[in-house]
Amino acid sequence: MTTEADGPGDVQRATDACLRLLALRARSRHELQAALRRKGFSEEVQAQALEKLQGFGYLDDARFAQDRAAALLGKGRLGPEAVLQRLQAHGLEGEVAREAVSAAAGAVGFDALATARQVLERRGLLGRPLAPKERARAARLLDSRGFAPDVIHRLLGDPSLDPSGLDD
């Protein structure tokens, strides 16, 4: 809901609303703009408030993306593709998100093979022979967590992602 004439305090109220959100956790420009839109601020007020925050150094999508990617990769539960998808869900552009994942992987010393191995160990799917259906389940798990096909292949051989394989 936009107003016909924005009052002089609207930009300050919008900026304050963003600062309250940023005090809870880091956010992307897209997330803050969506919050301001939900609160009914006009597009002009949104733009001015976001520019103000960027001028203060509180709004930097590239820094947010790299910090978020490092946090997600550092938890040891996701692969690069899943992290990339989560960054894009925050409204970050593809190239910014890809660069952030790459930089974060180097910064945290991310090892996709070791992380995928940990994911399988937590589920009890490593360290023992797997039946074809278990191998397929393990492969689907790693795929859903954003690990590359070559990582999955190195850990599991050449598993079929088709769960209708024969059980031994």
N, C-alpha and C positions, 0 to 999 in steps of 0.2 A: 504494500500500500504506500504509494508515494503522495507526498503533500504538494499542493500547488506552489506554496512559497515556503522554502526551508527557513526556519528561524536561525538566528545567529548562534544559538547554543547547540544546534543539531550536530554539527561536526564534532564538537567537544563531547557530546553525549555518545556519539558513535565511537569516537576514539576511546572513551572511558570503557565502553562495553567491550571493545576489542582487548583493551589492557586487562580487564577482568578475566577474559577467556585465556589470554596468554599467561596469566599468573598461574593458571591451573596446569597448562602444558603448552608446548610449542605447537603452532598451527601454521598451515599454509595460507597463502593469500586467498585461495579459493574457499577454504573453510571459513575464514573470517568474513569474506564477502557474503557467503551464504547465510551466516549468522546475522549479519546486518540486514540482509534482505528480509529474513524471517521477522526481525524486529520492526520492520516497516520503514526503514530509512530509504530515502530516494537514492537513485544511482549516483547523482552528483555528490551527495553527502558521503556515500560509501567510498567513492573514489578519493575524495579529499581526506577522509579519515585514514584510508589505507596508505595514501601518499605520506601523510604525517607520520604514521608508524614506521614506514620505510625510511624516512628521513631520520628518525630517532634510532634506527638500527635494529628495531624489534621485528622487522618483517623481511626475511631473506629466504626465499624458497629453496635456493641452492643449498644453503647451510642447513635448513630444516630437513631437506631430502637426505643429505649426507648423514646427519645425526640420526635420523629415523632409520636409515638403512643400516648404519653401524649397530644400532640397538637391536634391530631384528636379526641381523646376521650373527651378532654376538651371543644371542640366546641359544643358538645351536639347534633350532627346530625347523628352520626354513632354508630353502635354497634360493639362489639369486632370482629366479623367475617369480617366485611367490613374493619376494620382497619388492620386486619391480611392480607387480600388480597392486600391492598395498600402497605403494607410493602414488601410483596413478589414481587409486581410489581417493587419495587426498587432494586430487585435482592437479597434480604436477604433470607437466608435459613430458612426453616420452623421452626426449633427449636429456632433459634435466634429470629425470629419474634414472636412466641408464648410466649416466656419468656418476651419479651419486652412489649407485650400487657398486660400480667398478672401484671408485675411490674408497668406499667404505670397506669393501672386501680386502683391499690392500692395507688399510689402516688397522683392521682388527685381525689381520692374518688369517682370513677365512680360508678353510680347506674344505671344499665341497665333499670330497670323498670321506674324510674323517667325520664331518657333520652328518652325512647320510648314514654312515656306519652307526653313529650314536642314535639316530632316529630308529634304526632297525633294532638295535640292542634294547632300547627302551620298550619296544613292542615284543621282545622275545623272538625276533625273526632273524637272528644272526648267531653264528657259532654252532649251528646244527644243520643237518641236511633238511631241506625244505621240500615238501610235496609240491607238485606243480601248481595246485591252487594257492598254496601259501606263497610260493614264489611270485605268482601273479598278483596276489594281494600286497606283497611287499613292494613290488614294482609300482603298483597303482598308488600306494602310500607315498613313495618317494616322488612320483610324478605329481601328485596333488600338492606336495610340499615344495614344488618348484625346483627340483633337481633335474639336471640335464640328462638326456638319454644316455650319453656316454658314461656318466657317473653310475647310473642305474645298471648299465651293462657290465661295468667293471666289478660291481658288487655282487650282482646276481647272475651273471652269465648272460644268456639270451632268453629272458623270461617272456612268455607270451602274456600280454595284458588281457587275454581272453580267459575268464575264470572257468570256462567250460572244458578246460584241459582234463586229461585223464588222471585220476588219483591212483597212486600205487599202493 
